[in-house]
């Protein structure tokens, strides 16, 4: 949908061509054929900038290997095609996001590094000039696919994809901001397999993620929200016992979140819909006494995933925050009058290590706590997913976040 409320659609037909439709002032205009080159175009994606210009990407194997192509439609009509990958080795599953200014961001799966193993590549067009490709997935020996991309209101680019390096499939993410790309972070994981992510940004700097996860028994749809510090805990939003797949998400100007997915809980595949009202802009304590007794902290770790050592960083809202928050951060509440601790759990919920935090209010507002990937007895812990939480003395106040250990 464009800023005027008109609807724009792209789709492929059995004849392997891409068509474009638009609905203006309540009337649908005839379909426009935007590919006609004898190839096999498929998997089109669309985005619209603040001026109403339409941006489309799709895959096409006209040259023998599949590649990603781009076209733009403005008041002058359709632009010429642009082939995006710098190398012609096989490129699939494009995703596109556009800034209000018209700068374009595209991610896709690419085979150039390892035959038959996809990796995630990214390319952007700034002020009408396409820059060189960048590889976002760190491992070239395991498949990375199904990228989703969004640009938030601060101009930060978020990319999420399915990565099969651990446990069959987790959702990994990276974020670009003026300082550059963050390291890889892990959003979903454990025994289940996360796939088919969909991303959308709101007007307050938030990003909303939906995905399908193969939990024991069936596929279900999950939701998570990026609030500028970290991703919220996954929330299951599909309620059926049947397979729920291929979700997507959008945010309207009021901040209301809309999610759709394919669901076969009955005899046939159907489309289901769910919405969430606008999220509050800031987390605040309702009870003034509670505000005085507790301080809000954010804790994150980097690198994540890690091979042997990582560092947990604790930020305190009572002091100026500095540095760049890492992926996988969580907000937690601890008493400033007691020494908190970090507890690390394995995937079964067993506590494998406790890290004591001796200083709760460091002068710089940030405290770094190293972890060497070892357990209570000093043994090297095996590769896998672990979870950490920030606690005070007494009840647990932290929200578990995930860290991946790779040996």
N, C-alpha and C positions, 0 to 999 in steps of 0.2 A: 504494500500500500504506500502511495506517495503522500507528501505533505498535504495535498488537497483532498485526500480521502479516496482517490481513484485506485482501482485494483489492477495489478499487472500480474500476468501468469506466463510461465514458459513450460513447455512439455514436449516430450518426444512421442512419436507415433510408430506403428509397426513398420512403416517404410523407412525407418532410421533417418528421420529429419527432425529438426527442432522448430517448433512453432511458438509464436508469441500472441497473447490475447490481452486486451485491456478493456476495463469497464469505466466509462467516463460519464459522470452525471446520471448514473443509473442505467446506461445503455452499453451493451457489449458490442464492440467493433469486431469485424471479421478477422480471422486468424491470419497472421503474417508469417510466411516462411522465411526463416533467417539463416538456414543452411541449404545449400543446393550444389554440392561439389562432388557427388559420387562416392562419398565416404560413408562412414557409419557413425554419425554423431549420436550421443546419448548422454544421459545423466546431467541435464541442464540445471543450473542454479541461478538465482536472480537476486539483485540488491538494487536499491534506489537511493539516490542522494537527496540533499535538501532542495536542490533545484528541480527535482522531478526527473532527472536523467536516469535511464534504465541501464543497468550493467549486467551482462550475462556471461557465464562461463559454461563450458561443456567439454566432454571428451570426444575425440574423433580419431579413427585409425586409418584415415585415407592414405597415409604415407607408409603403411605397413605396420608401424608401431603406434599404439594409442598415444595421443598428446592432448594437452589442454589448450583450448582456444577461448578467446575473449572478444566480445563485441559490445558496443555502447550505442544507445539510442537517445538522441536529444531532439530539439525542435527541427534539426536539419536532416533527421532520419538516422539510419544505421551506419555506424562506422565500418571500415574494413576490418576483417578478421586479424587478430594478433595471436600467433602461436607463443605460448608462455614459456614452457620449459627450455632451458638453454641446451639440454641434451635430449636427443630423440631415442629413448630407451624403453619407453612404456610409462605412461602417466595416467592415473585414474582417480575417481572420487573427488572431483574438485569441490571446493567450498569458497564462498566469496563474502566479503564484508566491505562496506563503503563508508567513509567518513562523510560528515555533512558537507565538507569542502569539495568532495568529489574524488579524493585520493582513494585508490583501490587496493585491497589486500586479498590475496588468494593463497589457499593451501591445497595440497593434493598429495596422493600417494605416488611414489616414483620408484622405478626399478633400476636406476642407473648405477647404484653402488654394488648391489648383489643380485645376480639373476634370480628371478622368481621370489624375491623378498622385497616387499615394499618398504620404503622409508618416507617420512613426511618432509615435504619441501614447501617453501614459502617464497612468494614474490610480491612486490608492491609497485604501484605506479604513483609517483609523487609529482604533482604539477604536470601531468601528461607524459612523464618519462618513466619507462619501466626499468627497474633496477635488476641486478643480478640475482639469481636463485640463491636461497639459503636453506641448508638442511637443518631441520629442527630436532629430529629424533636422534639420540646419541648412539644407539646401537645399530649396526648395519647387518648383524647376523640374525636378528629376529624381526618379525613382521610388525610394521606400524601402519595403520590404515584408518579409514573412515574419519578424516579430519572434520572438525567444525571450527568456525572462526567468527569472532565478533570484535568490534571496536567500541570501547566504552566512551562516555562523554568527556573523559580526560585525554582521549587520543591514545590510550593504551590498547594494544592488540592482544587478544587472548586466543590461543589455539589449543584445542583438546582433541585427542585421538585415542583409538584403541591400540594398545601395545601388548604383544604376546610374550614378552621376555620372562614373565613370571606367572605361574598359576594359570596359564592358558589365555589370559586377557585381562588387563587392567586399563583404566582410563588415565592417561598421562596428560600433562599440560605444560605449556610455557607461556610467558607473558612478556611482551615488548613494551618498554617505557623509554623515556629519553635517555636513560643510562644504558640501555641495551637490553638484550634478552636475559630473562631469568634462567636459572637452571631448571631442569626437569622436575616436576612435582607429580605426585600420584594422588588421584582423587578417589577412585574406587578400587576395590581389591578384596583379597581374602580368598575364600574357597570358590566364590562365584566369579562369573566372567562378565565384565562390563563392555558394552559395545554400542554402536549407533548413537553417538552423542549429537545433541542439538543445542546451539547457543543463541542467546539474544541479550542485548545490552539495554539498560534503561537510561533515563535522562539524569540520574543521580550518581553515575559512576559505578552502578552495580551491574553484574553479569549473571544471567540465569542459565542453568544447565539442566537438561533432561537426558536420560539415557536408558537403554534396555539392559537389564542384568539377568544373567542366567543363574538364578538362585536355585537351591535344591527344590526340585519339583517343577519349575516352569520359569519363563521369562516374565519379569515385572518391570514397571517403569519407576525410575527414581528421579529425584530433583535435588539440586544443590544451588546455593547462591553465593557469589563472590561479593564481599562487602568492602573491598579495598584493603583488607588485612589478610583474609583467608577464605577458604571454602567452608560453608556450613556442613554439618553432618548430613549424610544422605537421608532423604525422606521418601519413603515409598508412597507413590500417588495413585498407582493402579490397584484396584481392589479385587480383581477377578482371579480365580484359580487357573484361568486359561492363559495361553501365550499372549503377551503384549509386546509389540515390536515397533520399530521405525518411528520413534517419537520426534516431535519438533516443538518449538517454543517461540512465542513472540510476546512483546511487552508493549502495551498501548501508552499513549501520552500521560495517562493518569498514574502509571506505574503498575497497573493490574497485569498479572502474568497469565498467559493463555497457553495451555499445553494440549496437544492432540497426539494420538497414536493409533496404530492398527491393533485390533483386539479380536481374538477368535474364541471368546468364552462360550459363544453359542455354536450353532452349526456352521456359520459363515463368518468370514472376515468382515469386521465393521470398524468404523472410525469412532473413537471415544474422545471426549473433551473434558477438561477440568480447568478451573481458573483459581487464582489466588489473588486476594486483594493486595493493594500496594503495601510493601513492607515499610515499617517505620524507618526514618532516616538515621536515627541514632539509638543505641541501646542505653537506657537509663534506668536507674533503680527508683521504684515508686516510693519506697519508704525512706525518708531522710535519715533515720537512724541507721538503716542498712548502708546508705551511702557513706556515712562516717565510719562505720565499722569495717568496710571492705573497700579495697581499691581494685580497679579493673586492670588486668594485665593481658598482653598478647604474648604467646610463646610460639616460636617456630624453629625449624632446624634446617641447616644447610651444610654440606650438600645433602640432597635427598632426591634420588637414591644415593647411598654411600657404599663404599667398599670396605673400609676398615674404621674410619673415624668421621664423626660429624660433630657439630656444635649446636646446642640448643640455646636460643637467644630469648631472654625474657625482657620485654619492654613494659614500663610502668607509666600509666597515663598521668601520674603526678609530676613527671619530669618531661622535658622536651625530648621528643623521639627523633632519632637520627638513623641514617643508614637505610637500606632497602629491605623491606619485609620479604621473606621468602615464601615459596609455595608451601602449602600444607600448614599454614599458620592457623591458630585457634585462639579465641578469646576465652579467658577464664577469670574467675573471681577468687582471690585469696585474701586472708587477713594480713594486713601490714604489720601486725604486732606479733606474728609467729613466723618461724622460718619455714617456707614452703619446700616442697620436694617434687621432683619429677619421677614418676613411676613408669616403667617400660614393661609392656606385656607382649607375649607372643600371640599367635593367631588363635590359640585355645583359651586365652584369657588368663594364663598363668603369669604372674609377675616374675620377670627375669632379672630386673635391676632397679635399684632405687638410687637416685642422685640427689643428695642433699644440697639445698641452696642456702648458704650461710648469710647472705646479704640480700634483703628484700627491696631496698630502695637505693640502688647505686647512684652515685652523683651524676652520672651521665644519662640516667634513665634507661640504661640497657646493661644486661648482665649476660655473659657468655659462659655456658657450662659444657665442657667437652664430654663426649662419650666415645669410647674406643671399640664399640661393638662387642663388648664382653658381658657375660652374665655375672651373677652374684659371686661365683667361685673363681672368677678370672678367666673362665673358658671362653674361647671364640664361639659366638653364637652362629648357627647356620644361616644360610641365605633364606630370605623370606620376608614376609610382611610383619611388622611390629607396630604397636600402638603406644602412644605416650599420653600422659595426662598430668596436669599441674594440680597439686593438692596443698591444702593447709593442714594444720593439726586438727583432726576431727573429720567432719564430713568432706567428701570429695566435691570440689567446686569446678574442676576442669572438665572440658569436653575432649574425648579421645581424638587424637589426630594420628595419621598414619605415616610411618617411615619404612622404607624398603632397604634391606641389607643385601648386598650382592658380593659374594665371595669369588 
